[in-house]
Amino acid sequence: MNLSIKQLRAFLALAEAENFTRASEKVNLSQPAFSALIASLEQEIGYRLFDRDTRKVQLNSDGLHFIELARTMVHTYDNTVNEIRVRSKGEEGRVTLAVLPSIAVQWVPELLVEFNKQNPNIHVELMDTQWDRCLQSIINHTADLALTAGTPSLNELSSEVLFSDNFYLICHKDHPLASKEYVELSDLEHQPLIAFSQGTSIRIYTDQLIQFHNIRYILEVRQLTTMMGMVASNYGISIVTGLTLFQFEHHNIAIVPFKDVSLRRAVYLIKSRDKTLSIPAQKLYDFIKESAEKKFQA
């Protein structure tokens, strides 16, 4: 059996109008074409649907049963077409974004608030995790996109630099370095440096920064709040990024920029090289690029 949506709409129009002329006008067909459509429907299903006389057309008992089926089929068809239309325009869907906590803590919230305003039916699932896990989530397709630092040199990944994030020294307000306008890496020699844990992107950078200086780690922490507490208590000093500075706005903490402006980390937007993004994911990808350009490169 091969019923068409055009036949079903014609049937419903005739059932409502009970007149071939009015029904054919409703579906924008000539009366002969409309009559042929109804006849082909009845021939296809194998029984008549209407009782006809010279004045009126009415559903018979089979037609009364069929009308419920026809309404269901047309409703399902319309919903399916609408869902396909919405999906094809990227108006709804689900996107998973893996992101470093140090990036997620400030810029990403305002980014997602604005994206949600413009795309209320696209649900973004946030996966805040370490640098290596961000990359792995793209490789194993558990995330669509990733925002991370470090150099994503794996062949499976496609990456774009969004912006650079400066490094800063944080120390207790009474520390000798707190009064400096700028600091250099050499100023940190023989100072008690608190490091972020292995596997974090900032640790990769700090390891590189201090390798030619006599700087030692006295403690490793994973959380920004833990770092803030340790520095505020004058346990040691640390190196943090610009995106996280607001976490260290404490009456006991001084924030000092580095004199060498090249001390910064690149922030990348990453996707899979061998997997095409869904339309919603591509929308988020483009939105992130545009937002980063406006905020950090203006």
BELMO-V813889 format. One record per residue. RES is the residue in three letters. PSI is psi in radians with two decimals (NA if undefined). NEAR is the number of other ideal C-beta (glycine too) atoms within 12 Angstrom. D_LAST is the distance of its C-alpha to the last C-alpha in Angstrom with 2 decimals. Layout:
res: {RES & RES}
psi: {PSI & PSI}
near: {NEAR & NEAR}
d_last: {D_LAST & D_LAST}
This chain:
res: {MET & ASN & LEU & SER & ILE & LYS & GLN & LEU & ARG & ALA & PHE & LEU & ALA & LEU & ALA & GLU & ALA & GLU & ASN & PHE & THR & ARG & ALA & SER & GLU & LYS & VAL & ASN & LEU & SER & GLN & PRO & ALA & PHE & SER & ALA & LEU & ILE & ALA & SER & LEU & GLU & GLN & GLU & ILE & GLY & TYR & ARG & LEU & PHE & ASP & ARG & ASP & THR & ARG & LYS & VAL & GLN & LEU & ASN & SER & ASP & GLY & LEU & HIS & PHE & ILE & GLU & LEU & ALA & ARG & THR & MET & VAL & HIS & THR & TYR & ASP & ASN & THR & VAL & ASN & GLU & ILE & ARG & VAL & ARG & SER & LYS & GLY & GLU & GLU & GLY & ARG & VAL & THR & LEU & ALA & VAL & LEU & PRO & SER & ILE & ALA & VAL & GLN & TRP & VAL & PRO & GLU & LEU & LEU & VAL & GLU & PHE & ASN & LYS & GLN & ASN & PRO & ASN & ILE & HIS & VAL & GLU & LEU & MET & ASP & THR & GLN & TRP & ASP & ARG & CYS & LEU & GLN & SER & ILE & ILE & ASN & HIS & THR & ALA & ASP & LEU & ALA & LEU & THR & ALA & GLY & THR & PRO & SER & LEU & ASN & GLU & LEU & SER & SER & GLU & VAL & LEU & PHE & SER & ASP & ASN & PHE & TYR & LEU & ILE & CYS & HIS & LYS & ASP & HIS & PRO & LEU & ALA & SER & LYS & GLU & TYR & VAL & GLU & LEU & SER & ASP & LEU & GLU & HIS & GLN & PRO & LEU & ILE & ALA & PHE & SER & GLN & GLY & THR & SER & ILE & ARG & ILE & TYR & THR & ASP & GLN & LEU & ILE & GLN & PHE & HIS & ASN & ILE & ARG & TYR & ILE & LEU & GLU & VAL & ARG & GLN & LEU & THR & THR & MET & MET & GLY & MET & VAL & ALA & SER & ASN & TYR & GLY & ILE & SER & ILE & VAL & THR & GLY & LEU & THR & LEU & PHE & GLN & PHE & GLU & HIS & HIS & ASN & ILE & ALA & ILE & VAL & PRO & PHE & LYS & ASP & VAL & SER & LEU & ARG & ARG & ALA & VAL & TYR & LEU & ILE & LYS & SER & ARG & ASP & LYS & THR & LEU & SER & ILE & PRO & ALA & GLN & LYS & LEU & TYR & ASP & PHE & ILE & LYS & GLU & SER & ALA & GLU & LYS & LYS & PHE & GLN & ALA}
psi: {2.35 & 1.45 & 2.45 & 2.69 & -0.50 & -0.70 & -0.76 & -0.70 & -0.67 & -0.74 & -0.82 & -0.64 & -0.73 & -0.65 & -0.62 & -0.77 & -0.51 & 0.53 & 2.24 & -0.69 & -0.90 & -0.68 & -0.71 & -0.63 & -0.63 & -0.61 & 0.22 & 0.83 & 2.68 & 2.74 & -0.70 & -0.74 & -0.66 & -0.79 & -0.69 & -0.60 & -0.75 & -0.73 & -0.71 & -0.58 & -0.84 & -0.64 & -0.66 & -0.74 & -0.31 & 0.16 & 2.78 & 2.60 & -0.29 & 2.60 & 2.28 & 2.46 & -3.03 & -0.36 & -0.49 & 2.66 & 2.18 & 2.63 & 2.37 & -3.01 & -0.68 & -0.64 & -0.67 & -0.61 & -0.72 & -0.50 & -0.59 & -0.70 & -0.73 & -0.75 & -0.73 & -0.77 & -0.74 & -0.73 & -0.78 & -0.74 & -0.84 & -0.73 & -0.71 & -0.79 & -0.73 & -0.71 & -0.71 & -0.74 & -0.83 & -0.76 & -0.72 & -0.47 & -0.04 & 0.46 & -0.31 & 2.80 & -2.98 & 2.36 & 2.35 & 2.19 & 2.03 & 2.39 & 2.52 & 2.44 & -0.65 & -0.36 & -0.64 & -0.40 & -0.43 & -1.14 & -0.72 & -0.72 & -0.82 & -0.56 & -0.84 & -0.54 & -0.80 & -0.69 & -0.70 & -0.61 & -0.71 & -0.41 & 1.19 & -0.33 & 0.14 & 2.03 & 2.15 & 2.10 & 2.16 & 2.27 & 1.64 & 2.05 & 3.08 & 2.87 & -0.88 & -0.58 & -0.54 & -0.82 & -0.75 & -0.58 & -0.52 & -0.71 & -0.75 & 0.14 & 0.49 & -0.20 & 2.62 & -0.71 & 2.79 & 2.47 & 2.02 & 2.99 & -3.07 & 2.99 & 1.82 & 1.41 & 0.12 & 2.50 & -0.47 & -0.16 & 2.53 & 2.23 & 2.63 & 2.38 & 2.20 & -0.81 & 3.03 & 2.48 & 2.11 & 2.71 & 2.61 & 2.66 & 2.37 & 2.41 & 2.96 & 2.58 & -0.42 & 0.01 & 2.54 & -0.52 & -0.21 & -0.47 & -0.10 & 2.54 & -0.68 & 2.77 & 2.76 & 2.82 & -0.58 & -0.43 & -0.34 & -0.08 & 2.40 & 0.22 & 2.59 & 1.79 & 2.21 & 2.23 & 2.69 & 2.74 & 2.76 & 2.49 & -0.28 & 2.62 & -0.66 & -0.52 & -0.65 & -0.75 & -0.79 & -0.61 & -0.70 & -0.67 & -0.65 & -0.03 & -0.39 & 0.25 & 2.73 & 1.22 & 2.31 & 2.58 & 2.36 & -0.22 & 2.59 & 2.37 & 2.79 & -0.62 & 2.52 & -0.67 & -0.63 & -0.75 & -0.77 & -0.77 & -0.71 & -0.78 & -0.71 & -0.45 & 0.04 & 0.56 & -0.52 & -3.05 & 2.98 & 2.94 & 2.21 & 3.02 & 2.79 & -0.65 & -0.38 & 0.05 & -0.62 & -0.38 & -0.31 & 0.34 & 1.54 & 2.52 & -0.30 & 0.04 & 2.31 & 2.46 & 2.14 & 2.21 & 2.78 & 2.51 & -0.64 & 1.83 & -0.14 & -0.13 & 1.56 & 2.83 & 2.51 & 2.42 & 2.23 & 2.56 & 2.15 & 2.48 & 2.99 & 2.46 & -0.51 & 0.14 & 2.19 & 2.33 & 2.53 & 2.87 & -0.79 & -0.71 & -0.67 & -0.64 & -0.79 & -0.72 & -0.88 & -0.65 & -0.73 & -0.80 & -0.81 & -0.74 & -0.70 & -0.69 & -0.72 & -0.70 & -0.71 & -0.22 & 0.14 & NA}
near: {11 & 11 & 24 & 18 & 22 & 23 & 33 & 32 & 30 & 37 & 41 & 34 & 31 & 41 & 33 & 20 & 25 & 22 & 24 & 31 & 20 & 19 & 30 & 25 & 18 & 22 & 27 & 15 & 24 & 15 & 22 & 13 & 20 & 31 & 23 & 19 & 32 & 37 & 22 & 21 & 36 & 25 & 17 & 19 & 24 & 12 & 15 & 21 & 34 & 31 & 18 & 21 & 10 & 7 & 10 & 17 & 29 & 21 & 26 & 18 & 14 & 21 & 28 & 17 & 17 & 30 & 25 & 17 & 21 & 32 & 20 & 16 & 25 & 26 & 18 & 16 & 22 & 18 & 14 & 15 & 15 & 16 & 17 & 15 & 15 & 20 & 20 & 15 & 18 & 26 & 19 & 22 & 27 & 21 & 35 & 32 & 41 & 41 & 44 & 45 & 35 & 42 & 44 & 30 & 28 & 27 & 31 & 36 & 20 & 19 & 33 & 29 & 16 & 21 & 31 & 20 & 13 & 21 & 28 & 17 & 21 & 31 & 20 & 36 & 22 & 31 & 29 & 29 & 30 & 31 & 37 & 25 & 25 & 43 & 39 & 25 & 34 & 39 & 25 & 19 & 22 & 21 & 35 & 38 & 46 & 52 & 53 & 47 & 42 & 35 & 20 & 35 & 13 & 22 & 12 & 21 & 30 & 24 & 30 & 23 & 24 & 35 & 29 & 22 & 36 & 29 & 39 & 35 & 42 & 44 & 38 & 32 & 22 & 17 & 30 & 19 & 36 & 23 & 15 & 21 & 15 & 21 & 30 & 23 & 28 & 19 & 29 & 36 & 18 & 16 & 32 & 24 & 38 & 39 & 33 & 35 & 25 & 18 & 23 & 37 & 41 & 43 & 34 & 29 & 34 & 35 & 24 & 20 & 28 & 28 & 13 & 12 & 20 & 14 & 29 & 20 & 23 & 18 & 22 & 24 & 27 & 22 & 20 & 35 & 17 & 23 & 39 & 29 & 24 & 33 & 42 & 28 & 22 & 24 & 25 & 32 & 45 & 48 & 49 & 44 & 43 & 32 & 39 & 36 & 29 & 21 & 29 & 37 & 18 & 24 & 11 & 22 & 34 & 30 & 36 & 33 & 25 & 31 & 19 & 17 & 14 & 15 & 29 & 25 & 37 & 28 & 43 & 37 & 39 & 42 & 39 & 31 & 18 & 14 & 21 & 14 & 29 & 24 & 25 & 33 & 34 & 23 & 29 & 41 & 33 & 24 & 32 & 40 & 27 & 21 & 27 & 30 & 17 & 17 & 21 & 24 & 14 & 9}
d_last: {62.01 & 59.14 & 58.03 & 55.19 & 52.77 & 54.04 & 57.58 & 56.59 & 54.74 & 57.77 & 60.08 & 58.15 & 58.08 & 61.85 & 62.56 & 60.80 & 62.13 & 65.62 & 65.84 & 64.98 & 63.97 & 61.55 & 60.13 & 59.58 & 57.73 & 55.46 & 54.29 & 54.33 & 57.24 & 60.51 & 63.46 & 65.09 & 61.90 & 61.46 & 65.08 & 64.77 & 61.72 & 63.68 & 66.68 & 64.64 & 63.22 & 66.73 & 67.97 & 65.18 & 65.85 & 69.60 & 70.63 & 70.50 & 68.09 & 69.50 & 72.85 & 73.22 & 75.59 & 75.70 & 73.76 & 71.38 & 69.56 & 69.31 & 68.16 & 71.08 & 71.22 & 69.37 & 66.75 & 66.27 & 65.61 & 63.35 & 61.15 & 59.73 & 58.92 & 57.37 & 55.14 & 53.96 & 53.27 & 51.36 & 49.33 & 48.50 & 47.62 & 45.31 & 43.54 & 43.18 & 41.81 & 39.31 & 38.23 & 37.81 & 35.82 & 33.49 & 33.13 & 32.54 & 29.62 & 28.19 & 28.78 & 30.41 & 30.91 & 30.14 & 27.44 & 27.63 & 24.55 & 25.37 & 23.01 & 23.35 & 24.29 & 21.83 & 18.97 & 20.87 & 21.43 & 18.18 & 15.27 & 17.74 & 19.72 & 17.06 & 16.05 & 19.74 & 20.45 & 18.14 & 19.48 & 22.96 & 22.58 & 21.84 & 24.35 & 27.07 & 29.58 & 27.63 & 28.51 & 26.23 & 28.29 & 26.52 & 28.10 & 26.92 & 28.62 & 28.68 & 26.91 & 30.05 & 30.83 & 27.43 & 28.18 & 31.77 & 30.91 & 29.25 & 32.22 & 34.80 & 32.92 & 32.93 & 29.17 & 27.19 & 23.82 & 22.82 & 19.85 & 20.98 & 20.69 & 23.20 & 24.00 & 25.26 & 27.62 & 30.19 & 31.34 & 31.24 & 27.47 & 24.58 & 21.26 & 17.64 & 15.26 & 12.31 & 10.93 & 12.92 & 14.45 & 16.12 & 19.83 & 21.60 & 25.26 & 26.86 & 30.38 & 32.91 & 32.55 & 35.90 & 35.04 & 35.28 & 31.71 & 30.33 & 30.73 & 28.79 & 25.50 & 24.65 & 26.69 & 27.51 & 28.95 & 32.31 & 32.28 & 32.55 & 35.79 & 38.77 & 36.60 & 37.08 & 33.97 & 33.51 & 31.99 & 30.61 & 33.05 & 33.57 & 31.71 & 28.49 & 25.45 & 24.98 & 28.66 & 28.20 & 25.68 & 27.77 & 30.85 & 29.28 & 28.04 & 31.45 & 33.77 & 34.41 & 34.90 & 37.72 & 35.80 & 37.52 & 36.66 & 38.95 & 37.76 & 35.70 & 34.12 & 32.29 & 30.81 & 28.09 & 30.48 & 33.23 & 31.13 & 30.28 & 34.00 & 35.12 & 32.84 & 33.61 & 37.27 & 36.90 & 38.01 & 35.51 & 31.98 & 29.22 & 25.92 & 23.21 & 19.55 & 16.62 & 16.50 & 20.15 & 20.25 & 20.99 & 24.12 & 25.41 & 25.20 & 28.95 & 31.14 & 32.67 & 29.57 & 27.65 & 24.21 & 23.82 & 21.03 & 22.23 & 22.56 & 21.80 & 18.03 & 18.93 & 20.33 & 17.91 & 18.35 & 16.69 & 16.25 & 17.70 & 18.26 & 21.94 & 24.55 & 28.10 & 28.79 & 32.09 & 31.47 & 29.95 & 27.67 & 29.10 & 27.46 & 26.22 & 24.87 & 23.11 & 21.56 & 20.25 & 19.09 & 17.06 & 15.73 & 14.66 & 12.83 & 11.01 & 10.31 & 9.15 & 6.62 & 5.33 & 6.12 & 5.86 & 3.77 & 0.00}
